[in-house]
Amino acid sequence: MKDNLYDNQFEYIFTLIHEAKSKVFKSVNATQIILYWEIGEYVHERLSNAQWGTNTVQKLADYLQQKDPLLTNFSKRGLYRMQQFFQAYSDKQFVSTLSTQISWSHHLEILSATKTIEEREYYLKLTLKDRLNVHDLRRQLKSAHFERSIIADKLLPSSFDNYPKDVMGVFKDSYALEFLKLPDNHSENDLQKALVRNLKSFILELGGDFTFVAEEYRLQIDMEDFYIDLLFYHRELCCLVAFELKIEKFSPSHLGQLNFYLEALDQDIKKPHENPSIGILLCKTKSKTVVEYALNRNVSPALVIDYSTKLIDKKLLQAKVEALFS
């Protein structure tokens, strides 16, 4: 009993130490980000008004290295990155509130892969919301997470108009499942088993608020058993999300089964405080027009989302975004 008492006391000290270390790291990171922004501002102003020539940045890098050989990130390339950082976020208040919450390595990934302030802010917020490490952020950038989210928001069916929660930014128009490494001729069972085996990567693709409930979730209705391929729960939306998997092109007939599952979930499984269940029909391909026709009179909140077993060409998605807003 006494050892247990000491364990609790020791654990308290251990927690204090880790909380302090976390605060120190956040403080150091924030100081570093602001420093890089201020250096970027200084360099930018002198290059812009021709106080410095093209060789001056290299001379500055050499000077700093000579003064303190242990300094890192202050090469010519690093200094130009700081200038780029300043140009990307010219509002210091924005930098001090949002940008200081992620590491310089995260910023370098975002700066190198984005072109607009909207895109940069999207990935900043995504990194914070889903607590992405640098590797996971790089993958989201390569998979055009931003474009796929914009397209999905633009094409949300009318069944979501009166949904109790805002679903903007939650879903994608298509899911990139390159991490499954599936052959082109895979079966539905292959797809389902691969998603479950790679659940961590799949949830990263879906979004951090998705939590896995079950594979082949059983619904018993009038002494008959029915099975939902994959069932998730979305913490922010406070609702169940049912996934039905199809390895062929979307057909309107697929919606009947999905709507049946959503009705059963809402009547028999959903808790009183939860929102209506959402259905995702994940299919190999889809026709935009056929999907629109099929969902226009669909009452249940459902989406038809296609998937790709390879990373989707970002230029094609950018063109799709431009077409939607033209």
Secondary structure, 3 states (H helix, E strand, C coil): CHHHHHHHHHHHHHHHHHHHHHHHHHHHHHHHHHHHHHHHHHHHHHHHCCCCCCCHHHHHHHHHHHHCCCCCCCCHHHHHHHHHHHHHCCCHHHHHHCHHHCCHHHHHHHHHHCCCHHHHHHHHHHHHHHCCCHHHHHHHHHCCHHHHHHHHHHCCCHHHCCCCCCCCCCCCCEEECHHHCCCCCCCHHHHHHHHHHCHHHHHHHHCCCEEEEEEEEEEEECCEEEEEEEEEEECCCCEEEEEEEEEEECCCCHHHHHHHHHHHHHHHHCCCCCCCCEEEEEEEECCHHHHHHHHHCCCCCEEEEEEECCCCCHHHHHHHHHHHHC
